[in-house]
Amino acid sequence: MTSGLYAGSFDPITLGHVDVIRRASRIFDRVIVTISINTSKHALFSIEERTRFAKEALQAFKNVTVVSSHELTVNFAEQMGADVLIRGVRGSSDIDSELAIAGLNEQLDAKIQTIFIPTAANYRDFSSSMIKEIAKFHGDVSHFVPEQVAIALQSKFQ
């Protein structure tokens, strides 16, 4: 049984994230989506809210589990029995930083492998940060995030 772990802050989860997870669910027997804390960012939503959003958005994928973690990703992957770390990439701007992260993870645990899954073309041009900015100025984000996330963003910025 192959298991992949897709870790991120998911603040909030986007349709691009959902697309990467959908693709990963076709490759792996089990996909563990891990809502993590990014210490270099100030999260808009709590880890509990982000976990709930992800669970709601991903409930149709029977081989996907959503959990939260406060641990180093490679350590958590080992605890969860994940063979591979999954990283979504939107374009060339993501590749350099993702390669650096993959290299660090490999130095921390030589057994862990990282695969990159490109996001579908229609999801490549936006990030969670951009979506929060649009929502902050009362723009329509319904084409970028699951419905419950769009409602939560609207509520946050009323």
Phi, psi and omega per residue, in radians:
M1 nan 2.137 3.116
T2 -1.662 2.399 -3.131
S3 -2.210 2.338 3.065
G4 -2.053 2.493 3.128
L5 -2.016 2.176 3.130
Y6 -1.983 1.808 -3.098
A7 -1.789 2.513 3.074
G8 -3.037 2.958 3.098
S9 -1.388 -0.504 3.087
F10 0.808 0.958 -3.079
D11 -2.016 1.367 -0.032
P12 -1.707 3.048 3.020
I13 -1.144 2.429 -3.129
T14 -2.015 2.984 3.056
L15 -1.169 -0.439 3.022
G16 -1.133 -0.756 3.058
H17 -1.068 -0.795 3.141
V18 -1.044 -0.678 3.115
D19 -1.099 -0.796 3.114
V20 -1.077 -0.732 -3.135
I21 -1.165 -0.691 3.072
R22 -1.038 -0.791 3.128
R23 -1.124 -0.750 3.131
A24 -1.110 -0.619 -3.114
S25 -1.164 -0.331 3.071
R26 -1.454 -0.397 -3.080
I27 -1.595 -0.730 -3.025
F28 -1.828 2.607 3.038
D29 -1.159 -0.609 -3.106
R30 -2.450 2.335 3.074
V31 -2.097 2.208 3.098
I32 -1.880 1.977 3.077
V33 -1.620 2.099 -3.046
T34 -1.967 2.035 3.085
I35 -1.464 2.032 -3.040
S36 -2.032 2.928 3.057
I37 -1.705 2.225 3.050
N38 -1.751 1.895 -3.050
T39 -1.192 -0.254 3.124
S40 -1.593 -0.001 3.140
K41 -2.199 2.632 3.005
H42 -1.734 1.991 -3.057
A43 -1.279 2.433 3.043
L44 -1.327 -0.718 -3.121
F45 -1.876 2.603 3.098
S46 -1.189 2.836 3.117
I47 -1.103 -0.552 3.090
E48 -1.182 -0.746 3.110
E49 -1.127 -0.782 -3.128
R50 -1.101 -0.664 3.101
T51 -1.143 -0.752 3.122
R52 -1.102 -0.787 3.118
F53 -1.018 -0.781 -3.119
A54 -1.141 -0.759 3.127
K55 -1.047 -0.751 3.132
E56 -1.144 -0.755 -3.081
A57 -1.223 -0.436 -3.013
L58 -1.929 0.140 -3.046
Q59 -1.061 -0.411 -3.139
A60 -1.283 -0.334 -3.112
F61 -1.591 1.824 -3.011
K62 -1.207 -0.380 -3.127
N63 -1.755 0.278 3.136
V64 -1.944 2.288 3.085
T65 -2.065 2.430 3.109
V66 -1.983 2.222 3.105
V67 -2.407 2.894 3.026
S68 -1.992 2.743 -3.105
S69 -2.612 2.533 3.042
H70 -1.966 0.318 -3.026
E71 -1.911 2.911 3.013
L72 -1.073 2.325 -3.010
T73 -0.974 -0.786 -3.107
V74 -1.135 -0.635 3.097
N75 -1.170 -0.732 3.141
F76 -1.176 -0.670 3.096
A77 -1.033 -0.749 3.120
E78 -1.113 -0.757 3.116
Q79 -1.053 -0.646 -3.083
M80 -1.501 -0.081 3.136
G81 1.322 0.452 3.138
A82 -1.434 2.368 3.131
D83 -1.522 -0.481 -2.953
V84 -2.427 2.502 2.963
L85 -1.666 2.334 3.141
I86 -1.790 2.325 3.075
R87 -2.273 2.268 3.053
G88 -1.541 2.478 3.086
V89 -2.251 2.386 -3.140
R90 -1.641 -0.502 -3.108
G91 -3.141 -2.918 -3.057
S92 -1.104 -0.488 3.134
S93 -1.148 -0.475 3.109
D94 -1.414 -0.484 -2.963
I95 -1.038 -0.847 -3.080
D96 -1.041 -0.823 -3.127
S97 -1.203 -0.653 3.121
E98 -1.181 -0.643 3.067
L99 -1.129 -0.676 3.099
A100 -1.103 -0.776 3.119
I101 -1.103 -0.773 3.127
A102 -1.060 -0.722 3.118
G103 -1.112 -0.749 3.090
L104 -1.105 -0.761 3.129
N105 -1.078 -0.688 3.122
E106 -1.152 -0.625 3.081
Q107 -1.194 -0.592 3.124
L108 -1.290 -0.588 -3.136
D109 -2.620 1.761 -3.059
A110 -1.115 -0.306 -3.134
K111 -1.371 -0.392 -3.039
I112 -1.413 2.397 3.075
Q113 -1.961 2.642 3.082
T114 -2.098 2.349 2.996
I115 -2.087 2.598 3.122
F116 -1.892 2.277 3.101
I117 -2.043 2.071 3.134
P118 -1.272 2.488 3.058
T119 -1.328 2.575 3.077
A120 -0.967 2.599 -3.039
A121 -0.934 -0.656 -3.094
N122 -1.282 -0.098 3.102
Y123 -1.984 0.067 -3.010
R124 -1.353 -0.380 -2.969
D125 -1.642 0.184 3.139
F126 -2.473 2.724 3.132
S127 -2.249 2.960 3.079
S128 -1.013 -0.700 -3.139
S129 -1.080 -0.745 3.122
M130 -1.127 -0.705 -3.131
I131 -1.137 -0.717 3.088
K132 -1.080 -0.663 3.120
E133 -1.133 -0.766 3.099
I134 -1.057 -0.816 -3.126
A135 -1.109 -0.652 -3.138
K136 -1.011 -0.594 3.136
F137 -1.764 0.417 3.015
H138 1.116 0.524 3.054
G139 -1.444 2.841 -3.127
D140 -1.419 2.031 3.141
V141 -1.883 0.168 -3.033
S142 -1.124 -0.331 3.123
H143 -1.529 -0.051 -3.030
F144 -2.026 -0.358 -3.042
V145 -2.379 2.763 3.029
P146 -1.016 2.705 -3.042
E147 -0.947 -0.783 -3.096
Q148 -1.142 -0.505 3.095
V149 -1.269 -0.726 3.105
A150 -1.039 -0.733 3.119
I151 -1.131 -0.762 -3.137
A152 -1.133 -0.691 3.100
L153 -1.131 -0.755 3.122
Q154 -1.045 -0.745 3.138
S155 -1.125 -0.701 -3.126
K156 -1.088 -0.615 -3.006
F157 -1.883 0.387 3.101
Q158 -1.233 nan nan
